[in-house]
Amino acid sequence: MLRALTDFIAEIAGGHRESFAENDYRLAAAALLVHVVTIDGMVGKAESDKLRSLLAERFALTPAQAEELVEAAIARDAEAVDLYSFTSILNRALDEDGRKRVIEMMFEVAYADGGLTEFEDNLVWRAAELLNVASRDRVEIRKQVRDAVEDGTAGD
């Protein structure tokens, strides 16, 4: 399924442009977000839109750059055998607050469709462990994102 999605996007974009290096922390974070979006087998418009807007906002990218990052992340996620290839880059590039922001972004994408599946929650838990984000912090971040979604203030 991911390969078909990658091929489709590459076809639309006229081939795969690689301006994000393999060790770019933005690509690693985007690949984790893509994994969250696709883990439950359903890629909804709300999650897809949230993914693009988060990347553009958090990494100060234009919509075209955010789209390019998503394309590269889809390709990297399809090639990856585990989360470590992404989390190791993030551990080297980001401080504790930066790693917590990645977990927050993962929850924001997961909650974009109104709820959190057990697959999404488990994925974020595994990524948080690999990013050395304490369980207490992960649970607090999840609660903050959930409350923001329920209050209608998510992304504000």
N, C-alpha and C positions, 0 to 999 in steps of 0.2 A: 504494500500500500504506500509506504513512504517513497519507495523508488519511483512509483508511478506519479506521485505528487511532485517529486523532484524533477522528473523528466518533463512533466507538464509545465512547470514553472520555467525550466530552462528553455523549453520550446517557445513559450510566450515571450520570454526575455531575449530571445535570439542567442542563446548560449549562456554558459555560466561565466560571469565576470567575477574575478577574485581580487577584490581590493582589500579584503580583511585577511591578514596573515593568520596562519594556523595557530600561532601563539597569542593572538589578540584576545584580551580578556572579554571584549565586547562580543566576539564570535562565540566564545565559550559560554557566556551568559545567555546569549540568544539561543544557542543549541539546547541548553537546559530548558529554556522557555518553550521552544518548539517541542521538546520531549513531553512537557506537561500538556501542551495543547493536543498532542496526538496519542497520549497514553491510553485514553478510554476508547479509542477507535472512532470517535466522532469529532470532526473539526468543524465547529460552528462559527458562524459569522461573528458573534460577540467575542469569542476567544481570539479569533484571527485579528479582528480590529484592535482588540486590547493589546495583543502582542506587538503589533506595528506601532501603536501610539506610545506604548511604554518604552520601546526601544528608541523611538524618535525623541521622546521627552528626556529620558534618563541619560542618553548618550549624546544629546544635542545634535541629532541628525536631521537632515531634510527627509521628506517622505520618500524620495527616490533612494537616498542612502539607506533608510530603514528597510525598504523593500529589498535592496541588494543584500543587506545583512541577513534578512530572513531567508533569502534564497541560499546564501552561503551556509547558514545555520541548518537548514533542511538537509543540505548535502552532507554536512559534517555529522549531523545526528544519524543519518542513514548509514554512514560508514562506521560509527562508533560501536564498540562492543560493550562498553560500560560507561558509567558516569565519571569515573576517575580521570579520564582524558580531559574532561572539561573542568572538574573541580580542582585538579592539580594546577592548572593555569590560573584559576581564580585565587587559589591560596597564595600563589607567588605574587600576584598583581595587586591584591586588595587587602586592606586592613580589616579588622573585625567588623567595623561599621559597614564597610563595602560588601562584605560577605553576607551580613544581615539584610542589606538592601536587595541582594540577589534573591534571598529566600522570600522577602516581601514581594518582589516582582513575580516569583513563581506562584505564590498564593494569589496575587492579583489576577494573573492570567487564568488560574484554576477556577477562581470564583467569578470570572467574567460572565459565565452563563447562568449565574445565580446560585450555584451550589458547588460543593467539593465532593468528588467521588473518592472512594477508598483507594483507587489506583493513584489518583493525583496526590492525595494525602501521603500515601506511602512513598511515592517518588520524592516529594519534598522532604520528608523525614530522612530518606537515604542521602539526598544531596546535602542536607543540613549537617548530618553526621560527617560526611566527607569534607565539608567546609568548616568543620570545627565550630559550628554554631550550637551553643548549648540547647538542650531540650527545652529548658525553661524559656529561653529566648524565642525558639521556634514556635512554641505554644502561644506565647504572648503575641507574636507577629501574626499568627493565624487568627487569633481572636480579634486583633485590631482590624485586619483586612475584612473578616467576616462582619464585624460590627459596622464598618464603613459601607459595605455592600448593603446590609440590611437597612442602614439609615439613609442610603442613597447618596452618600458623600464619597464613594470610592473614586479615586483619581482626582479629587479636589486638592 
